[in-house]
Amino acid sequence: MQDLLSVSFGELFLKGKNRNKFFKTVIDNIKRNIKEIGYEDMYLESSKLYIKADKKILIILLKK
């Protein structure tokens, strides 16, 4: 069974072209740091990042 981990960026207000660059940088950093653990999918929706993975993997991520 697949579960989702939701990563919220809080009260973040970026205007103009900086917003997309910031989110891309953050997502790239997260992907780089969890690539060895493995996950099924990762996507950004409404300024919230979702990581789809097995529950055991998500528990490991939460302990990091």
C-alpha positions as CSV (number, residue, x, y, z in Angstrom):
1,M,0.0,0.0,0.0
2,Q,1.3,3.5,-0.9
3,D,1.1,6.4,1.4
4,L,1.8,10.1,1.0
5,L,4.1,12.4,2.9
6,S,3.1,16.1,2.7
7,V,5.8,18.8,2.9
8,S,4.4,22.2,3.5
9,F,6.5,25.3,2.9
10,G,4.6,27.4,5.4
11,E,4.0,31.1,5.0
12,L,6.2,31.5,2.0
13,F,5.5,34.5,-0.2
14,L,7.6,34.8,-3.4
15,K,6.7,37.0,-6.3
16,G,7.8,36.9,-9.9
17,K,10.3,34.4,-11.3
18,N,11.9,33.6,-8.0
19,R,9.1,31.3,-6.9
20,N,9.6,28.6,-9.5
21,K,13.3,28.7,-9.1
22,F,13.0,28.3,-5.3
23,F,10.6,25.3,-5.6
24,K,12.8,23.6,-8.2
25,T,15.9,24.1,-6.0
26,V,14.1,22.7,-2.9
27,I,12.7,19.7,-4.7
28,D,16.1,18.9,-6.3
29,N,17.7,19.0,-2.8
30,I,15.1,16.7,-1.4
31,K,15.4,14.3,-4.3
32,R,19.2,14.2,-3.9
33,N,18.9,13.5,-0.1
34,I,16.4,10.7,-0.3
35,K,17.3,9.0,-3.6
36,E,19.0,6.1,-1.8
37,I,15.9,5.4,0.3
38,G,13.6,5.3,-2.7
39,Y,10.2,6.6,-3.4
40,E,7.5,6.0,-6.0
41,D,6.6,9.6,-7.0
42,M,7.1,13.2,-5.9
43,Y,5.0,16.1,-7.1
44,L,4.2,19.7,-6.2
45,E,0.6,20.8,-5.9
46,S,-0.6,24.1,-4.4
47,S,2.8,25.0,-2.9
48,K,2.8,21.6,-1.1
49,L,5.2,18.8,-2.0
50,Y,3.9,15.2,-1.9
51,I,6.2,12.2,-1.7
52,K,4.5,8.9,-2.5
53,A,6.1,5.8,-1.1
54,D,5.7,2.7,1.0
55,K,4.8,3.4,4.6
56,K,8.1,1.8,5.8
57,I,10.1,4.2,3.6
58,L,8.1,7.2,4.8
59,I,8.9,6.3,8.4
60,I,12.6,6.2,7.6
61,L,12.2,9.7,5.9
62,L,10.6,11.1,9.0
63,K,13.4,9.9,11.2
64,K,16.1,11.6,9.0
